[in-house]
Structures are given as structure tokens and as C-alpha cells.
């Protein structure tokens, strides 16, 4: 076949909005560039051949690893520098987690609006490079403030860690929606499901690897750099991961966004525009609601896993991380399956199957006598069904949201998800104390089943 005939066959079909004179220009352009080819391949291979996606993916690996190991680094620094012998570390760690959570609630929506207005590539680069520089500066800052106290008699060094954690999380509020905006700009619409599957797999893999091997990696970094006279290998490792993520984005090539409808109004007005858009788009709104339910369930599971591990013979409460790891493993497996075979099903069927599967698995887990084998199988299966729900819903939001609204919508999504991650951390423990583990798990199953009714009618 000649190159000319190949190029003709690869031309996308005319999108549904191309002949609609009332359709926004950027929607027509997006669909013209993102429609599937008549002879297009499905699965991961077309996405992995995309050099822009490969750059984005590599940067995501560095950034995700840095995010996960950063929290391990904070615990290591607290333990070695500020915790008094015999004093529980939980109070120190809670303060760090609060500092990490507050920016998500305060700035999530505003950051998404700013991403719609700002230079996208620069946001991706500098949000990571600046985080890296701040982490690299930690050893010097702790050295010059050693032994000093300030507010409430707390060490100045610890307050520096709180400040840097707050700033790192704030920059992440800009980075996260920017990533979501970029994916539909560099990936064909027919490949979005596979691209989101790869991203979910990467996120879950980073969660497992980051929390599981974060401490050994930090210790190894200390050991290696000590050989060349640098005694702060932990900070260097995390800082370099952030910096490398930013530098990889330099090679990212983005097609220009249509800014003809970008707003010059106040940021809060654009936030309200995002909320108004969600009110008018039931598909996007219901997809976001299901994602909120999904993240709420897994936030609750993070608390309930402690109690479940305590009840499992030969397993202790401090080993609950094993159960969370297999949940991440299940989501990784589910993401691979969805990316490879998900194009054969509608978004609705995938999400409905994922919701019902999660509900059944949670009910079974609640009814089973706690055991290692049964719990691992159930939680792994739960992760697989969670991927079948989450990936199609994220894809629906990307497909149905026009270019100039994506930052607003993804900012609101990040805001809602961060709140969804916070509330169950407090409520799940109370529910388990009052109702018991089995009843709480059955309650979560009912919530997920109720959410299945919110599955978009067509996607």
C-alpha cells in the first residue's frame, strides 16, 4: 500500500459537530483532531507510539514517585530530628497531613480556572521544578534553624517542613488539572480510554512502590551520596524526581488551545461558570459524582483496613498496608484490562459493571469471616472493579468537556475528590466503632450500588 493511500485511510471521519453551525469552534476542532480512524487500532500500542504521551507518562512517573516518597521523607525527618523518645509520632504526622490537605480544599477550583487561562506547558514545568528546588533546600533550612523555636514553642525546623508541605501541595493543585487538560490535547479521542488506563496503572504502581519501598530507597540514597561526601541523600532523591519531571515536560509539544472564549473575568466568576456547566451537563456531572463515591469508598477502606488487619489471624493492625497494596494491585490489573479491552463496551456498561462488582465485593467482604486469603482476594477484586468504574468516568469527563472548560471542571473535580478523601477518614472510624466492621462494609456496598443508578445514559 502506498504512503498516500495509507494517509487517506488514516483520515478521521467527519465529527458530529462539524456540520452544526451553533457548535463552539474549539469543540469542532477537538473532534476533528481526536476522532478515531476508521482503521485505527485499539489497546495500548497506538498510545505508546505517541511521543507526546510518552513524555507526559515519563514525567508522571517521576512526579508520582516524588509525591509518594515525599510523605515518607517527612516522616523520616520528623523521626530523626524532632520526635522525642517515648513520644508518639502521630501528632507530628497529622500536622503534616493537614498541611498537605488544606491547599486541596482552598485552591483546587481556583487553580483549575487559572490553568484554563495560563500557559499550560509552563505550569507543568515550573510546578514540578519549584517543588524540587524547595525539597532540595530543606537540609540547608534545617541546618540554619537547628535548635530554634518559634510559634507555641515548636521547632522552627518543623514549621519549615509544614510550610514547604503546604507549598508543595499548593503547586500540585495546579499540576493535577493541567495534566488532565493535556491528555485530550495530545491523545486521539479513540485512544483516551487506553491513555487513562495507563495513567491509572502508573498512579497505582507509584502508590504501591512509593509507600512500600520509599524508606529503603531513601536509605539507599543516603548511603550512596554519603560515599561522595553528601549526607542528605533523601532530600536529593525526592528533589531530583520533581526536577526531572519538570524537565521532561520541556520536550512536550502541544497544539495551541483556542482562547477565543477564554474569560477575562474574575476567577470566582469562572468558578461559578464551571458549576453552571456541570448543572447543564448531566453526563459530566454524574461521572464526577461516581468518581467522588469511588474515592470516598477507598478513603473509608484505608481506615477500615486497620481494623480488618487487626481481626485477621497472624496479621497485626500495623500491617494494614498489605491490604491497601493489594487494592492498588487490583486497580492496576483492572486498568490494564480496561485499556486493552474496554473499547469493546460502552462507557455506561463498564461503569455499571464496575459499580455492581464493587458493591457485591464489599458485601462479600463484610459477610466473610476475616481471613488473609479471603480478604486479599476480595480487596484485589474490589480494585479491579474500581478501575472498571473510575477509568470510563474520567474518560467521559475528558470527552464531553470543551477545551476552554476543562481546567474549571478538572479543578472542581480535584476539589470534590479531595473533600471526598477527607470526610470518610473521620466518618469511617466512627461508623465502625458504632456499627461494627461488617455493617460498615455493607453500608459502603449500598452507597456504591446507589451510585450505579447515576451512570450516564450514554457515553
GIJO-V181181 format. One record per residue. N is the residue number from 0. RES is the residue in three letters. OMEGA is omega in whole degrees, 0 to 359 (* if undefined). NEAR is the number of other C-alpha atoms within 12 Angstrom. Layout:
n=N res=RES omega=OMEGA near=NEAR
n=N res=RES omega=OMEGA near=NEAR
This chain:
n=0 res=UNK omega=183 near=8
n=1 res=UNK omega=177 near=8
n=2 res=UNK omega=181 near=9
n=3 res=UNK omega=180 near=10
n=4 res=UNK omega=177 near=10
n=5 res=UNK omega=182 near=14
n=6 res=UNK omega=178 near=15
n=7 res=UNK omega=180 near=15
n=8 res=UNK omega=183 near=17
n=9 res=UNK omega=179 near=18
n=10 res=UNK omega=181 near=20
n=11 res=UNK omega=176 near=24
n=12 res=UNK omega=179 near=21
n=13 res=UNK omega=182 near=20
n=14 res=UNK omega=185 near=22
n=15 res=UNK omega=183 near=17
n=16 res=UNK omega=188 near=20
n=17 res=UNK omega=181 near=21
n=18 res=UNK omega=181 near=16
n=19 res=UNK omega=184 near=13
n=20 res=UNK omega=180 near=11
n=21 res=UNK omega=183 near=11
n=22 res=UNK omega=177 near=17
n=23 res=UNK omega=183 near=23
n=24 res=UNK omega=183 near=23
n=25 res=UNK omega=177 near=29
n=26 res=UNK omega=179 near=34
n=27 res=UNK omega=180 near=24
n=28 res=UNK omega=180 near=27
n=29 res=UNK omega=184 near=36
n=30 res=UNK omega=178 near=34
n=31 res=UNK omega=183 near=25
n=32 res=UNK omega=187 near=27
n=33 res=UNK omega=181 near=29
n=34 res=UNK omega=180 near=30
n=35 res=UNK omega=175 near=28
n=36 res=UNK omega=179 near=26
n=37 res=UNK omega=180 near=17
n=38 res=UNK omega=184 near=17
n=39 res=UNK omega=178 near=25
n=40 res=UNK omega=175 near=21
n=41 res=UNK omega=181 near=27
n=42 res=UNK omega=187 near=28
n=43 res=UNK omega=190 near=32
n=44 res=UNK omega=179 near=19
n=45 res=UNK omega=179 near=28
n=46 res=UNK omega=182 near=35
n=47 res=UNK omega=176 near=27
n=48 res=UNK omega=182 near=18
n=49 res=UNK omega=184 near=22
n=50 res=UNK omega=178 near=21
n=51 res=UNK omega=179 near=29
n=52 res=UNK omega=179 near=37
n=53 res=UNK omega=177 near=28
n=54 res=UNK omega=179 near=32
n=55 res=UNK omega=181 near=45
n=56 res=UNK omega=179 near=37
n=57 res=UNK omega=178 near=29
n=58 res=UNK omega=179 near=37
n=59 res=UNK omega=179 near=41
n=60 res=UNK omega=179 near=32
n=61 res=UNK omega=183 near=36
n=62 res=UNK omega=180 near=45
n=63 res=UNK omega=178 near=37
n=64 res=UNK omega=178 near=38
n=65 res=UNK omega=180 near=44
n=66 res=UNK omega=184 near=40
n=67 res=UNK omega=182 near=33
n=68 res=UNK omega=179 near=38
n=69 res=UNK omega=181 near=45
n=70 res=UNK omega=175 near=37
n=71 res=UNK omega=178 near=32
n=72 res=UNK omega=180 near=43
n=73 res=UNK omega=179 near=42
n=74 res=UNK omega=180 near=33
n=75 res=UNK omega=180 near=28
n=76 res=UNK omega=178 near=31
n=77 res=UNK omega=182 near=32
n=78 res=UNK omega=185 near=22
n=79 res=UNK omega=189 near=14
n=80 res=UNK omega=191 near=25
n=81 res=UNK omega=183 near=29
n=82 res=UNK omega=178 near=22
n=83 res=UNK omega=181 near=13
n=84 res=UNK omega=181 near=11
n=85 res=UNK omega=179 near=8
n=86 res=UNK omega=178 near=12
n=87 res=UNK omega=182 near=14
n=88 res=UNK omega=188 near=22
n=89 res=UNK omega=181 near=15
n=90 res=UNK omega=178 near=17
n=91 res=UNK omega=183 near=28
n=92 res=UNK omega=178 near=27
n=93 res=UNK omega=179 near=18
n=94 res=UNK omega=177 near=24
n=95 res=UNK omega=181 near=33
n=96 res=UNK omega=176 near=27
n=97 res=UNK omega=178 near=21
n=98 res=UNK omega=180 near=29
n=99 res=UNK omega=185 near=33
n=100 res=UNK omega=186 near=32
n=101 res=UNK omega=181 near=27
n=102 res=UNK omega=180 near=30
n=103 res=UNK omega=180 near=40
n=104 res=UNK omega=185 near=30
n=105 res=UNK omega=193 near=24
n=106 res=UNK omega=186 near=37
n=107 res=UNK omega=183 near=38
n=108 res=UNK omega=181 near=41
n=109 res=UNK omega=179 near=36
n=110 res=UNK omega=178 near=42
n=111 res=UNK omega=177 near=44
n=112 res=UNK omega=181 near=43
n=113 res=UNK omega=178 near=37
n=114 res=UNK omega=177 near=45
n=115 res=UNK omega=184 near=42
n=116 res=UNK omega=190 near=34
n=117 res=UNK omega=177 near=25
n=118 res=UNK omega=191 near=23
n=119 res=UNK omega=183 near=37
n=120 res=UNK omega=180 near=33
n=121 res=UNK omega=176 near=27
n=122 res=UNK omega=181 near=33
n=123 res=UNK omega=183 near=43
n=124 res=UNK omega=191 near=35
n=125 res=UNK omega=177 near=30
n=126 res=UNK omega=177 near=39
n=127 res=UNK omega=181 near=46
n=128 res=UNK omega=181 near=35
n=129 res=UNK omega=176 near=32
n=130 res=UNK omega=179 near=39
n=131 res=UNK omega=180 near=37
n=132 res=UNK omega=180 near=28
n=133 res=UNK omega=179 near=33
n=134 res=UNK omega=179 near=40
n=135 res=UNK omega=181 near=28
n=136 res=UNK omega=184 near=24
n=137 res=UNK omega=181 near=35
n=138 res=UNK omega=180 near=27
n=139 res=UNK omega=181 near=19
n=140 res=UNK omega=178 near=23
n=141 res=UNK omega=180 near=28
n=142 res=UNK omega=185 near=17
n=143 res=UNK omega=180 near=14
n=144 res=UNK omega=183 near=21
n=145 res=UNK omega=178 near=21
n=146 res=UNK omega=181 near=17
n=147 res=UNK omega=176 near=20
n=148 res=UNK omega=181 near=17
n=149 res=UNK omega=185 near=15
n=150 res=UNK omega=177 near=12
n=151 res=UNK omega=178 near=10
n=152 res=UNK omega=180 near=12
n=153 res=UNK omega=179 near=20
n=154 res=UNK omega=178 near=23
n=155 res=UNK omega=180 near=24
n=156 res=UNK omega=179 near=30
n=157 res=UNK omega=177 near=38
n=158 res=UNK omega=173 near=30
n=159 res=UNK omega=178 near=34
n=160 res=UNK omega=178 near=39
n=161 res=UNK omega=181 near=32
n=162 res=UNK omega=180 near=26
n=163 res=UNK omega=178 near=32
n=164 res=UNK omega=178 near=36
n=165 res=UNK omega=182 near=29
n=166 res=UNK omega=178 near=30
n=167 res=UNK omega=179 near=38
n=168 res=UNK omega=178 near=38
n=169 res=UNK omega=178 near=31
n=170 res=UNK omega=179 near=36
n=171 res=UNK omega=178 near=41
n=172 res=UNK omega=175 near=43
n=173 res=UNK omega=184 near=46
n=174 res=UNK omega=186 near=48
n=175 res=UNK omega=178 near=40
n=176 res=UNK omega=177 near=40
n=177 res=UNK omega=176 near=44
n=178 res=UNK omega=181 near=42
n=179 res=UNK omega=177 near=42
n=180 res=UNK omega=184 near=43
n=181 res=UNK omega=187 near=40
n=182 res=UNK omega=179 near=44
n=183 res=UNK omega=179 near=44
n=184 res=UNK omega=184 near=41
n=185 res=UNK omega=183 near=34
n=186 res=UNK omega=175 near=40
n=187 res=UNK omega=180 near=34
n=188 res=UNK omega=181 near=34
n=189 res=UNK omega=182 near=37
n=190 res=UNK omega=183 near=42
n=191 res=UNK omega=181 near=44
n=192 res=UNK omega=178 near=49
n=193 res=UNK omega=180 near=40
n=194 res=UNK omega=178 near=47
n=195 res=UNK omega=177 near=48
n=196 res=UNK omega=178 near=44
n=197 res=UNK omega=180 near=39
n=198 res=UNK omega=179 near=40
n=199 res=UNK omega=177 near=41
n=200 res=UNK omega=180 near=36
n=201 res=UNK omega=180 near=32
n=202 res=UNK omega=180 near=32
n=203 res=UNK omega=178 near=37
n=204 res=UNK omega=178 near=33
n=205 res=UNK omega=178 near=30
n=206 res=UNK omega=180 near=34
n=207 res=UNK omega=184 near=29
n=208 res=UNK omega=184 near=30
n=209 res=UNK omega=181 near=32
n=210 res=UNK omega=183 near=30
n=211 res=UNK omega=185 near=26
n=212 res=UNK omega=181 near=21
n=213 res=UNK omega=181 near=30
n=214 res=UNK omega=176 near=26
n=215 res=UNK omega=179 near=21
n=216 res=UNK omega=179 near=29
n=217 res=UNK omega=178 near=36
n=218 res=UNK omega=178 near=25
n=219 res=UNK omega=179 near=20
n=220 res=UNK omega=177 near=26
n=221 res=UNK omega=183 near=25
n=222 res=UNK omega=183 near=19
n=223 res=UNK omega=182 near=19
n=224 res=UNK omega=176 near=19
n=225 res=UNK omega=179 near=16
n=226 res=UNK omega=180 near=13
n=227 res=UNK omega=174 near=12
n=228 res=UNK omega=178 near=11
n=229 res=UNK omega=187 near=17
n=230 res=UNK omega=184 near=21
n=231 res=UNK omega=184 near=32
n=232 res=UNK omega=182 near=29
n=233 res=UNK omega=181 near=39
n=234 res=UNK omega=180 near=39
n=235 res=UNK omega=181 near=36
n=236 res=UNK omega=182 near=38
n=237 res=UNK omega=179 near=43
n=238 res=UNK omega=179 near=37
n=239 res=UNK omega=177 near=34
n=240 res=UNK omega=178 near=35
n=241 res=UNK omega=182 near=44
n=242 res=UNK omega=179 near=32
n=243 res=UNK omega=177 near=36
n=244 res=UNK omega=179 near=37
n=245 res=UNK omega=182 near=37
n=246 res=UNK omega=179 near=30
n=247 res=UNK omega=181 near=33
n=248 res=UNK omega=178 near=38
n=249 res=UNK omega=180 near=24
n=250 res=UNK omega=182 near=22
n=251 res=UNK omega=179 near=30
n=252 res=UNK omega=182 near=23
n=253 res=UNK omega=171 near=25
n=254 res=UNK omega=184 near=20
n=255 res=UNK omega=174 near=18
n=256 res=UNK omega=176 near=31
n=257 res=UNK omega=183 near=22
n=258 res=UNK omega=184 near=19
n=259 res=UNK omega=180 near=15
n=260 res=UNK omega=177 near=19
n=261 res=UNK omega=187 near=26
n=262 res=UNK omega=173 near=24
n=263 res=UNK omega=182 near=16
n=264 res=UNK omega=179 near=15
n=265 res=UNK omega=182 near=15
n=266 res=UNK omega=183 near=24
n=267 res=UNK omega=177 near=20
n=268 res=UNK omega=178 near=18
n=269 res=UNK omega=175 near=33
n=270 res=UNK omega=178 near=34
n=271 res=UNK omega=175 near=22
n=272 res=UNK omega=177 near=27
n=273 res=UNK omega=178 near=34
n=274 res=UNK omega=179 near=27
n=275 res=UNK omega=179 near=19
n=276 res=UNK omega=179 near=25
n=277 res=UNK omega=177 near=28
n=278 res=UNK omega=183 near=16
n=279 res=UNK omega=185 near=15
n=280 res=UNK omega=183 near=23
n=281 res=UNK omega=179 near=24
n=282 res=UNK omega=180 near=31
n=283 res=UNK omega=182 near=40
n=284 res=UNK omega=181 near=33
n=285 res=UNK omega=175 near=31
n=286 res=UNK omega=179 near=43
n=287 res=UNK omega=178 near=44
n=288 res=UNK omega=180 near=35
n=289 res=UNK omega=176 near=43
n=290 res=UNK omega=177 near=43
n=291 res=UNK omega=177 near=36
n=292 res=UNK omega=181 near=40
n=293 res=UNK omega=182 near=45
n=294 res=UNK omega=177 near=33
n=295 res=UNK omega=180 near=33
n=296 res=UNK omega=182 near=43
n=297 res=UNK omega=173 near=40
n=298 res=UNK omega=177 near=29
n=299 res=UNK omega=180 near=35
n=300 res=UNK omega=179 near=41
n=301 res=UNK omega=177 near=34
n=302 res=UNK omega=183 near=36
n=303 res=UNK omega=180 near=40
n=304 res=UNK omega=178 near=42
n=305 res=UNK omega=179 near=27
n=306 res=UNK omega=179 near=32
n=307 res=UNK omega=179 near=41
n=308 res=UNK omega=179 near=30
n=309 res=UNK omega=182 near=23
n=310 res=UNK omega=182 near=25
n=311 res=UNK omega=178 near=26
n=312 res=UNK omega=178 near=17
n=313 res=UNK omega=176 near=15
n=314 res=UNK omega=182 near=23
n=315 res=UNK omega=181 near=19
n=316 res=UNK omega=181 near=21
n=317 res=UNK omega=179 near=19
n=318 res=UNK omega=180 near=23
n=319 res=UNK omega=179 near=28
n=320 res=UNK omega=177 near=29
n=321 res=UNK omega=181 near=28
n=322 res=UNK omega=178 near=41
n=323 res=UNK omega=179 near=37
n=324 res=UNK omega=180 near=31
n=325 res=UNK omega=173 near=33
n=326 res=UNK omega=176 near=38
n=327 res=UNK omega=177 near=40
n=328 res=UNK omega=179 near=35
n=329 res=UNK omega=179 near=33
n=330 res=UNK omega=176 near=44
n=331 res=UNK omega=177 near=38
n=332 res=UNK omega=179 near=30
n=333 res=UNK omega=179 near=37
n=334 res=UNK omega=177 near=41
n=335 res=UNK omega=180 near=33
n=336 res=UNK omega=180 near=31
n=337 res=UNK omega=180 near=46
n=338 res=UNK omega=183 near=39
n=339 res=UNK omega=188 near=28
n=340 res=UNK omega=187 near=22
n=341 res=UNK omega=181 near=36
n=342 res=UNK omega=180 near=32
n=343 res=UNK omega=184 near=18
n=344 res=UNK omega=175 near=20
n=345 res=UNK omega=177 near=25
n=346 res=UNK omega=182 near=33
n=347 res=UNK omega=182 near=33
n=348 res=UNK omega=179 near=27
n=349 res=UNK omega=182 near=39
n=350 res=UNK omega=179 near=45
n=351 res=UNK omega=177 near=36
n=352 res=UNK omega=179 near=33
n=353 res=UNK omega=180 near=40
n=354 res=UNK omega=182 near=43
n=355 res=UNK omega=178 near=29
n=356 res=UNK omega=177 near=32
n=357 res=UNK omega=181 near=45
n=358 res=UNK omega=180 near=37
n=359 res=UNK omega=182 near=29
n=360 res=UNK omega=177 near=35
n=361 res=UNK omega=178 near=42
n=362 res=UNK omega=179 near=29
n=363 res=UNK omega=179 near=26
n=364 res=UNK omega=180 near=37
n=365 res=UNK omega=183 near=32
n=366 res=UNK omega=182 near=23
n=367 res=UNK omega=169 near=25
n=368 res=UNK omega=183 near=17
n=369 res=UNK omega=177 near=26
n=370 res=UNK omega=183 near=23
n=371 res=UNK omega=183 near=28
n=372 res=UNK omega=182 near=20
n=373 res=UNK omega=181 near=23
n=374 res=UNK omega=180 near=34
n=375 res=UNK omega=180 near=31
n=376 res=UNK omega=181 near=24
n=377 res=UNK omega=184 near=32
n=378 res=UNK omega=175 near=42
n=379 res=UNK omega=178 near=33
n=380 res=UNK omega=177 near=33
n=381 res=UNK omega=178 near=45
n=382 res=UNK omega=179 near=45
n=383 res=UNK omega=179 near=39
n=384 res=UNK omega=178 near=41
n=385 res=UNK omega=177 near=51
n=386 res=UNK omega=179 near=50
n=387 res=UNK omega=176 near=49
n=388 res=UNK omega=189 near=52
n=389 res=UNK omega=185 near=47
n=390 res=UNK omega=177 near=45
n=391 res=UNK omega=181 near=49
n=392 res=UNK omega=176 near=47
n=393 res=UNK omega=179 near=44
n=394 res=UNK omega=177 near=47
n=395 res=UNK omega=181 near=39
n=396 res=UNK omega=180 near=45
n=397 res=UNK omega=183 near=45
n=398 res=UNK omega=189 near=36
n=399 res=UNK omega=183 near=33
n=400 res=UNK omega=179 near=35
n=401 res=UNK omega=188 near=36
n=402 res=UNK omega=187 near=40
n=403 res=UNK omega=179 near=37
n=404 res=UNK omega=189 near=45
n=405 res=UNK omega=180 near=47
n=406 res=UNK omega=179 near=47
n=407 res=UNK omega=184 near=45
n=408 res=UNK omega=180 near=48
n=409 res=UNK omega=175 near=47
n=410 res=UNK omega=176 near=42
n=411 res=UNK omega=178 near=43
n=412 res=UNK omega=179 near=45
n=413 res=UNK omega=178 near=42
n=414 res=UNK omega=182 near=35
n=415 res=UNK omega=182 near=31
n=416 res=UNK omega=179 near=32
n=417 res=UNK omega=174 near=35
n=418 res=UNK omega=179 near=26
n=419 res=UNK omega=178 near=31
n=420 res=UNK omega=185 near=30
n=421 res=UNK omega=185 near=29
n=422 res=UNK omega=181 near=25
n=423 res=UNK omega=178 near=30
n=424 res=UNK omega=179 near=27
n=425 res=UNK omega=188 near=21
n=426 res=UNK omega=184 near=25
n=427 res=UNK omega=179 near=34
n=428 res=UNK omega=178 near=26
n=429 res=UNK omega=180 near=19
n=430 res=UNK omega=180 near=24
n=431 res=UNK omega=180 near=29
n=432 res=UNK omega=183 near=17
n=433 res=UNK omega=189 near=13
n=434 res=UNK omega=185 near=16
n=435 res=UNK omega=184 near=21
n=436 res=UNK omega=183 near=35
n=437 res=UNK omega=181 near=27
n=438 res=UNK omega=179 near=24
n=439 res=UNK omega=178 near=34
n=440 res=UNK omega=177 near=38
n=441 res=UNK omega=176 near=28
n=442 res=UNK omega=176 near=27
n=443 res=UNK omega=178 near=39
n=444 res=UNK omega=179 near=35
n=445 res=UNK omega=179 near=26
n=446 res=UNK omega=179 near=28
n=447 res=UNK omega=180 near=41
n=448 res=UNK omega=176 near=31
n=449 res=UNK omega=179 near=21
n=450 res=UNK omega=180 near=32
n=451 res=UNK omega=177 near=34
n=452 res=UNK omega=181 near=22
n=453 res=UNK omega=182 near=29
n=454 res=UNK omega=183 near=38
n=455 res=UNK omega=182 near=31
n=456 res=UNK omega=175 near=21
n=457 res=UNK omega=182 near=22
n=458 res=UNK omega=* near=28
